[in-house]
Amino acid sequence: MSTNHEELARLAKTLHQQMIGEENMSTNHEELAQLTKMLNEQIIDEFRANGGKVGNFPGAKFLLLHTRGARSNQPRTTPLRY
């Protein structure tokens, strides 16, 4: 997935608006989950492409957490900001 800074910023803004509960947002839980997944995928792609730097979060430190599902044993990668 190619990282587009404008798209990443739009997804982050939409996700933030959902998290703070802005009244004019009509996104349901499935759409919110999809937005989160898309944002995480773009952050992971940018992190890997730029040696650990994510452009829309200047000065922020990220790590990629690699885990496996307890039942499925499927690998998962989650970006964490610290």
N, C-alpha and C positions, 0 to 999 in steps of 0.2 A: 504494500500500500504506500503510495507516494504521499509525503507530508506536504500539505498546503497550509501555510501559516494562517491565512484568513479563515480557512475551514476549521482549523484547530482552535483559533480564538472564538469563533462562533459557537462551536460545540462546548467549549469551556464556559462561555457566558450563559448558554442555555442551561447547562447542567447546574451552574451556580444559582441561576434564577429559580430552578426547581428546588434546590436544596434549601433556599431561604424562603420558599413558599410564596413567590410573587403571585398575586391574584389573577393577572391576565394570562398566565401560562395555562395551556390546556393539555399538556403532555400527560399521557397516562403512564402507568408503571412499566409497561412493556417498552414504550418509546424511550423512557428514561433509562432503562436497562440497555437498550440498543445504543443510545447516545454515549453512555458510560463505556460500553465496549468499543465503540468507534474511537472515542477520545483516547482510551488506553492503548489501542492498537497504533494510533498515530504517534503517541508519546513514545512507545516502545520502538517504533521504526526510526523516529528521529534520534532517539537516544543511541541506538546502534549505529546509525549512519554518521553521527557527529561526535563520536568518542565520549559519550556520556553527557553531552550538552543538549538541552531542550530549549529552543529559541523563544517560545512565548513565556518562559518562566526564567528571566534573567537572574542570575545569582542563586537560583534554587538548586539544591543538590537532590539528585534522584538516584535510586538504586533499583535494579530489577530483581524482584523476589521470585525465585523458581521453586514451585511446590508440585506435589502430585495429589490428585484427588484420593480421599480416603477409601472410597469404594471403587471408583472407576480406575484408579491408578493412572489417569491421564495427566500429562504434564501441563502445568499452568504457569504463566508469567504475568506478574502484576507490577506495574510501576509504583514505586513509593517515593514520595517527596519527604525530605527531612531537613 
